[in-house]
Amino acid sequence: INIQNQHGYTPLMIACYRNSEDIAKILINHEADVNKRNIYNETALMMACQYRSHLLVKLLLEKGAEVDVQNDKRGETALIIISNYYYSLDILKLLVVQGKANVNLVNKKGESPLILSCLTNNIEHINILVS
């Protein structure tokens, strides 16, 4: 169930990447490793964030997904991904409140989730990040 392809993607990562909630649930319920990383140091949680799947993010966090993993290319965490590209207040709250994400981690450009939210004038995200 945790087999990886040549790029290190697991079936769970692919399900999250394709936003296939039902498939991801089956895999997780059959002990898929929610913290497995591909060759780019990316996780299923990062992929669920890219597709703004509140359900998948919640499920992965409940199963112990690590929130502060940084990918190799840009040094992004799941929280940085949500703050920079895929604005979702619900997922940001999940990552900060339930996942206890470190809001002070920065990407390879030195940008924190707060800086990225300020750059995009995202007041809702800023309110969560500073509280």
Secondary structure by P-SEA (a helix, b strand, c coil): ccccccccccaaaaaaaacaaaaaaaaaaacccccccccccccaaaaaaaaccaaaaaaaaaaccccccccccccccaaaaaacccccaaaaaaaaccccccccccccccccaaaaaaaaccaaaaaaaac
